[in-house]
Amino acid sequence: MLHRMSMPPRGHHMTTVGVALVLLLLSEKPVTVVAKECGVALVSPHPMAHHEYPAPTGTGKVHLFLGQADGVVYALTCLVDPSVNATTAEELLQANQNGMTGHDPANLISQLAVTLHGKPGRELRTRAGVGQTRARTFVLLDRVVTVSITGGESRVLSPEAHAFLGSLRSTRERLR
């Protein structure tokens, strides 16, 4: 069953300063992660390590930024691939959803349309082992960017999780 997760009322979006303040209050040392390779930045409650892999298509790269603390995994994943331009944003968002649910609709808890600088995206909450994953995915030019948090239900729905997911920003002027 799909349902809408509660979100702040329209027009009441958290600013980057607001996100940083929430993370500062909830965590000892928030870290600004600038993923130059992905053209994005975010504020993480914990340091994140960068890993790079060849893309499954063979024509690009996958950049993975991971942080973990107290049984919660914070991630920023970015596929940089020229072939992204040949696929519609909706097809890419659907492929991401299929991957996150293991092609089993029963694993999808909720979905919500979101935007980043006017670019459409999708927020998903899915079952992940004994916990859940809450993720926002966007198609930005030749990149597919996903920011996610995985842990227990209370952790993926916490103010810290909302601040982390909401802190994602494009660093490219063309997207603004």
N, C-alpha and C positions, 0 to 999 in steps of 0.2 A: 504494500500500500504506500503510495506516495503522499507526502504532506509537505507543506511549506514550513521551513524552520523560521523561528522568529528572528527578525533582522531589525536594525534601527529604522525608525520612520524615515520616509523619503525626505531629503533635504537635511538630514541630521547625520552626515557622514563624518567619521572620525578623521581628523587631520593627521598628518605625519607626526606633528608635535603631540597630539592627543594620544596616538598609538604609542609613541615613545614613553610618554608619561605613564600610561597604564602598565606597560612592560617594566618600567623602572620601579613602580610600586609593587609589582608582582614578582619581580626577579631581581637578583642582586646586580647583575651587569648585562643589560641589553646590548646587543652587538649589531651594528649596521653592516649588512652583508651586501657588497656591491658585486654583482655577477656581470662583469664587463662582457663576457662571452655571450650572455643572454640578453643584454640590454635592459636589465632590471636591477632593482635593489629592494631590500626589505630589512625590517628590524626583527632580530631573533632574540629570544630570551636566553639563548645559549650559543656559544661559538659553533660554527659549522665548518666542516672539512670539505674541500673540493676534490671531486673525482671526475675523470674524463674517460669516456669510452667511445668506440666507433658506433655510429648509428646503425640500426638493423638494416637500413636501406643501402648501406655502404657508401653513401654520398655525403654524409654529415657526421656530426658528433653529438653525443649526449653528455651534458654537464650535470652532475649531481652534487648538491651541497647538502650535507647531513649534519645534524646535531642531535644529541640524545641526553636526556636527564630524567631521573625519577620515573623510568619506565615509559617515557613519552619520546617519540621520534619526530623531529622537525625536519622537513625536507623541502628543497627547491630543486626541481628537475626541469631541464631545458633541452629540447631537441632543436639543434641548429642544422637545418638541411634545406638546400635549394628546392628539393622536391615538394616541400610544404606548400609552395606557391601554386602547384598544380592540383591541389586538393582543396575543396571548400572547407571553411571553418567548421560548418556543421558536421561534415564527414569526420574531421579530425577530432572534434569534441565527442562524437558518438564512438569513435574507435577508442578514445581514452576511457569513456564510460564502460565499454565492453571489457577493456583490460582491467579496470578497477573492480568490476563485479565478477570477473572470471566468466563472462558471458552468461551469468545466471542472474536474471532479474530479481530473484529472491534476496540477493545480497545488497540490493540498492535500498537504503533506508529513506533517503530524501534527495531531491535535486532542486536547484534554484538557478534561475538565469541571473548572471552578474555581469558587470562591465568593468573595464579598466581603461581609463582615458577614452571612453566611447567605443572600445572594441568589445564585442560580445564574448562572453565566457560562460562557464557552467560551474556551479558549486555542487559537489556530490558528498553525501555521507554514506559510507558503505561498511559492511561487516568486514573485519580484517582479523582472522584468527579468533582469539578470545576477546578482541577489542573492536575498535572502529577506526576508520580513516575519514577525515574531513578534508576535502581538497578543492581548490579553485584552479581551473585550467583556462588559459587564454591562448588564442592564436594571434601572434604579433609579427606581422610581415613574414619572414621565413623561419619563424621560431614557434614552437609550442611550449608554453611555460606553465608548469604546475607547481603550486605551493601547497604543502599538505602537513597535517599533524595526525599521528597515529598513536592511540592509547585507549584507555578506558573511556566509556561514554561521558562521564563527568568531565574528563580532561579535554576531549575534543569539542565539548560545548561550553567550555569555560571562557571567561573574559580574556584570559591570556591567549587562548587559541584564536578567539575572534580578533584580537589585536594583532597577532602574528599574521593571520591570513589577510587582514585588512591593510597591513603595512606594505604590501607589494606595490611597487611603483616602477613605471618605465623610466629609463634614463636616456631614451632616445627622443629627440625633439619631434621627429616625424610622427610619432604616435600621439603627441599631446594636442 
